[in-house]
Amino acid sequence: MSTSNSFSNNMRVIHRYLGFFLAGIMAVYALSGMLLIFRDTDFLKQKKQIVQMIKPNASEKEIGELLKMRQFKVDKTEGDLLYFRDGTYNKSTGKAEITVKELPTILEKMTHLHKAKTEDPLYFFNIFFGFSLLFFVVSAFWMFMPQTSVFKKGLYFTLGGIVLTLILLFV
């Protein structure tokens, strides 16, 4: 058996078993990726009331920082009570009442896969998964002999996928 043929067979075997191993991971990533499309909507989210004590007499900027709310803005003030989107803040007591909308726990955990940062242990998992998918891309070209029509058609489909992605990125 030639070295080239042996390499091709090894690529096919690794591709096959890595594919079976990653099938479950890819299913979870696919579902959570679709959920992330709706992250700026209330789709599947549940309302939750939070009461938090923060610094009394905080400035508008401090309130936003202490409550970890981006683009914080006070809509109206009535005495000591400040009203903002999804909540209130009492200047004299420091009591903030907020209504947040969150995904159910399991869905939140699933979407966290996509948002893991370098300090998160999932970071290593995402790196492994990314390299595995990259291996899939490369090893797919060893699944068929280069002189076959299936391989040549596959190259056209690959080119089509690249072109479609570029069009979607720049449109």
C-alpha positions as CSV (number, residue, x, y, z in Angstrom):
1,M,0.0,0.0,0.0
2,S,1.4,3.4,-0.9
3,T,2.0,6.2,1.6
4,S,-0.5,8.4,-0.2
5,N,-3.2,5.8,-0.1
6,S,-2.5,5.1,3.5
7,F,-2.7,8.8,4.4
8,S,-6.1,9.1,2.5
9,N,-7.4,6.1,4.4
10,N,-6.3,7.5,7.7
11,M,-8.0,10.8,6.9
12,R,-11.2,9.0,6.1
13,V,-11.1,7.0,9.3
14,I,-10.4,10.0,11.5
15,H,-13.0,12.0,9.7
16,R,-15.6,9.2,10.2
17,Y,-15.0,8.7,13.9
18,L,-14.5,12.3,14.8
19,G,-17.8,13.0,12.9
20,F,-19.6,10.5,15.1
21,F,-18.0,12.0,18.2
22,L,-18.8,15.5,17.3
23,A,-22.4,14.8,16.1
24,G,-23.9,15.6,19.5
25,I,-21.8,18.7,20.0
26,M,-22.7,20.0,16.6
27,A,-26.4,19.5,17.3
28,V,-26.2,21.5,20.5
29,Y,-24.1,24.2,18.8
30,A,-26.6,24.3,15.9
31,L,-29.6,24.8,18.3
32,S,-27.9,27.3,20.5
33,G,-26.7,29.2,17.4
34,M,-30.3,29.4,16.2
35,L,-31.3,30.7,19.6
36,L,-28.7,33.4,19.5
37,I,-30.3,34.8,16.4
38,F,-33.3,35.8,18.6
39,R,-31.1,37.3,21.4
40,D,-32.5,40.8,20.9
41,T,-36.1,39.6,21.2
42,D,-38.1,38.1,24.0
43,F,-38.5,34.7,22.2
44,L,-38.5,31.9,24.9
45,K,-37.5,34.4,27.6
46,Q,-39.0,34.4,31.1
47,K,-39.5,37.6,33.2
48,K,-37.7,37.7,36.5
49,Q,-37.9,40.4,39.3
50,I,-34.6,41.4,40.9
51,V,-34.3,43.7,43.9
52,Q,-30.8,45.0,44.5
53,M,-29.4,47.4,47.1
54,I,-26.9,49.8,45.6
55,K,-25.3,53.0,46.7
56,P,-27.9,55.7,47.7
57,N,-27.8,59.0,45.8
58,A,-25.8,57.5,42.9
59,S,-25.4,59.4,39.7
60,E,-27.1,58.2,36.5
61,K,-23.7,56.9,35.3
62,E,-23.0,55.1,38.6
63,I,-26.5,53.5,38.6
64,G,-25.9,52.0,35.2
65,E,-22.5,50.7,36.2
66,L,-23.6,49.3,39.5
67,L,-26.6,47.5,37.9
68,K,-24.4,46.4,35.0
69,M,-26.8,47.9,32.5
70,R,-25.5,49.1,29.1
71,Q,-26.9,52.3,27.7
72,F,-28.5,53.1,31.0
73,K,-30.9,56.1,30.8
74,V,-33.3,57.6,33.3
75,D,-36.7,58.1,31.6
76,K,-38.4,60.2,34.4
77,T,-38.0,61.2,38.0
78,E,-40.8,61.5,40.7
79,G,-39.3,62.6,44.0
80,D,-36.6,60.1,45.0
81,L,-37.8,57.5,42.5
82,L,-36.0,57.2,39.2
83,Y,-37.7,55.3,36.4
84,F,-35.7,53.6,33.7
85,R,-36.3,50.9,31.1
86,D,-37.4,47.8,33.0
87,G,-37.0,49.2,36.5
88,T,-36.8,51.8,39.2
89,Y,-34.2,53.2,41.6
90,N,-34.9,54.9,44.9
91,K,-32.2,57.6,45.5
92,S,-32.7,57.8,49.2
93,T,-32.6,54.1,50.0
94,G,-30.5,52.8,47.1
95,K,-33.1,50.1,46.3
96,A,-33.3,49.1,42.7
97,E,-36.1,47.0,41.3
98,I,-35.5,45.5,37.9
99,T,-37.4,43.2,35.6
100,V,-35.0,41.1,33.5
101,K,-35.9,38.7,30.7
102,E,-33.8,35.5,30.7
103,L,-33.8,32.2,28.8
104,P,-34.6,29.1,30.8
105,T,-31.4,27.7,32.5
106,I,-30.7,24.9,30.0
107,L,-31.1,27.3,27.0
108,E,-28.9,29.9,28.7
109,K,-26.2,27.3,29.3
110,M,-26.4,26.2,25.6
111,T,-26.1,29.8,24.3
112,H,-23.1,30.4,26.6
113,L,-21.1,27.9,24.5
114,H,-21.0,30.6,21.8
115,K,-20.1,33.4,24.1
116,A,-17.3,31.9,26.2
117,K,-14.3,34.2,26.8
118,T,-10.7,33.4,27.4
119,E,-11.1,33.3,31.2
120,D,-14.0,30.7,30.8
121,P,-13.2,27.0,30.9
122,L,-15.4,26.6,27.8
123,Y,-12.8,28.5,26.0
124,F,-10.7,25.4,25.6
125,F,-13.7,23.4,24.5
126,N,-14.5,26.0,21.8
127,I,-10.9,26.0,20.6
128,F,-11.0,22.1,20.3
129,F,-14.4,22.3,18.5
130,G,-13.1,25.0,16.1
131,F,-10.0,22.9,15.2
132,S,-12.2,19.8,14.8
133,L,-14.5,21.6,12.3
134,L,-11.4,22.9,10.5
135,F,-10.1,19.3,10.3
136,F,-13.5,18.3,8.9
137,V,-13.2,20.9,6.2
138,V,-9.8,19.7,5.2
139,S,-10.4,16.0,5.6
140,A,-13.5,16.1,3.5
141,F,-11.3,16.5,0.4
142,W,-9.9,13.0,1.1
143,M,-13.3,11.3,1.1
144,F,-13.3,10.9,-2.7
145,M,-10.6,10.4,-5.2
146,P,-9.6,13.6,-7.0
147,Q,-10.2,12.3,-10.5
148,T,-13.9,11.3,-9.8
149,S,-16.8,13.5,-10.9
150,V,-18.1,13.5,-7.3
151,F,-14.9,15.2,-6.1
152,K,-15.0,17.7,-9.0
153,K,-18.7,18.6,-8.3
154,G,-17.8,18.8,-4.6
155,L,-15.2,21.5,-5.4
156,Y,-17.9,23.5,-7.2
157,F,-20.2,23.2,-4.1
158,T,-17.3,24.3,-1.9
159,L,-16.7,27.3,-4.1
160,G,-20.4,28.1,-4.0
161,G,-20.4,27.9,-0.2
162,I,-17.5,30.3,-0.1
163,V,-19.1,32.8,-2.5
164,L,-22.5,32.7,-0.7
165,T,-20.7,33.3,2.6
166,L,-18.8,36.3,1.2
167,I,-22.0,37.7,-0.4
168,L,-23.8,37.4,2.9
169,L,-20.9,39.0,4.8
170,F,-20.8,42.1,2.6
171,V,-24.4,42.7,1.8
